[in-house]
Amino acid sequence: MSQPIPVNEPLLDGNEKKYLSECIDTGWISSEGPFVKQFEEQFAAYVGRKYGIAVVNGSMALDAAIVALGIGKGDEVILPTFTIISCAAAITRSGAIPVVVDCEPDTWNTDVNLIEAKITPRTKAIMVVHIYGLPVDMEPVLALAAKYDLQIVEDAAEMHGQTYNERPCGSFGAISTFSFYPNKHITTGEGGMLVTDDPQLAERCRSLRNLCFQAQKRFVHEELGWNLRMSNMQAALGVAQLERLDEFVARKRRMGKYYTELLADIPGLQLPVAHTDYANNIYWVYGLVLQDQVPFDAAEIMRRLSQHKIGTRPFFWPMHEQPVWQKMGLFVGESCPVAERIARRGFYIPSGLALTDEQMERVASTLRQVME
Ligand SMILES: *Cc1c(COP(=O)(O)O)cnc(C)c1O
């Protein structure tokens, strides 16, 4: 019987071990160690930002971003319905109200033509979330933000190394956030980063990360923060991974291209878009959507692939269909037909950086077999 193919496996064969050993040899394992600053500076520079604030994960980076921007009770934030729970959770936890828009059927990104109709006098921000490998069409979003004086929060968790019209993803928000979970292009095990060009916002993020301790009266608190500090060991991994980000992006693009070649003639499969006017796909994950003529849904094909030990994940489940939000009385009567459809018919196949050509070939031939 053939070996299982996991949905994701990272590549850790650069300087990761060397830098981790340095942490242990020097005793610097906490967030006070030198790799944290180094990782923050190098990563921020990579995406063309002045400041980087390393945190525990990409989800909490969003929580901190929302609070740092002063978004709270009664404010509305527009975001895609087709995204991870972290985005809407950061909004509701601050007391603000998430307002969702549907996505495009081909890129699976926010349909930017639907945003303006959702803007009200209470709208404070647009949360841009780039999905699966292609960026959101930013030009119209920036124009709306300028016209209605809205902040932009950018979740670039899936976009390390991606650009929109040559400008780095992660450079568009008042604050932009990243995740370094092992399925992202670079990983620290768990980890995240906020990036910004505004020194005051950077300071606020640093304060929120560190329990809002104060410089003078350390244990007197004017505000509530969290402990979101990244350890030196995680940052050591981050520094080693960042050295290889360009190579990883090229590798992912090559993998995406190869999957597309292997899968192109299987009837019933909608493949990812290779490029748009403003970007070439970096295939954070290789997503597939079952076309309407296929008489079963994604859950069935995923079940069949798992029988052949091939790991998959379903697509995101739309925010407006989440029981947790419905119980809070959110999104009553909301309809986003594109997201509703791809949530049921979409899934992604093994896409990690350690995936070999042989494994991709086996995924493709198995998929061909189980689609029949
Ligand atoms: C992975 C991801 C997150 C969450 O990051 P974690 O580090 O897992 O908390 C947030 N947003 C998007 C778009 C993601 O893909």
The ligand as an SDF file (V2000), in Angstrom:
LIG
                    3D

 15 15  0  0  0  0  0  0  0  0999 V2000
   -3.8180   31.1010    8.1760 C   0  0  0  0  0  0  0  0  0  0  0  0
   -4.6620   32.3080    8.0860 C   0  0  0  0  0  0  0  0  0  0  0  0
   -4.9520   33.0830    9.2220 C   0  0  0  0  0  0  0  0  0  0  0  0
   -4.6590   32.6390   10.6160 C   0  0  0  0  0  0  0  0  0  0  0  0
   -3.3590   32.4730   10.9340 O   0  0  0  0  0  0  0  0  0  0  0  0
   -2.9420   31.5650   12.1820 P   0  0  0  0  0  0  0  0  0  0  0  0
   -1.4910   31.8370   12.3080 O   0  0  0  0  0  0  0  0  0  0  0  0
   -3.2440   30.1520   11.8280 O   0  0  0  0  0  0  0  0  0  0  0  0
   -3.7260   32.0370   13.3590 O   0  0  0  0  0  0  0  0  0  0  0  0
   -5.6410   34.2680    9.0450 C   0  0  0  0  0  0  0  0  0  0  0  0
   -6.0580   34.6570    7.8470 N   0  0  0  0  0  0  0  0  0  0  0  0
   -5.8370   33.9250    6.7430 C   0  0  0  0  0  0  0  0  0  0  0  0
   -6.3280   34.4300    5.4330 C   0  0  0  0  0  0  0  0  0  0  0  0
   -5.1450   32.7170    6.8330 C   0  0  0  0  0  0  0  0  0  0  0  0
   -4.9450   31.9770    5.7370 O   0  0  0  0  0  0  0  0  0  0  0  0
  1  2  1  0
  2  3  1  0
  2 14  2  0
  3  4  1  0
  3 10  2  0
  4  5  1  0
  5  6  1  0
  6  7  2  0
  6  8  1  0
  6  9  1  0
 10 11  1  0
 11 12  2  0
 12 13  1  0
 12 14  1  0
 14 15  1  0
M  END
$$$$
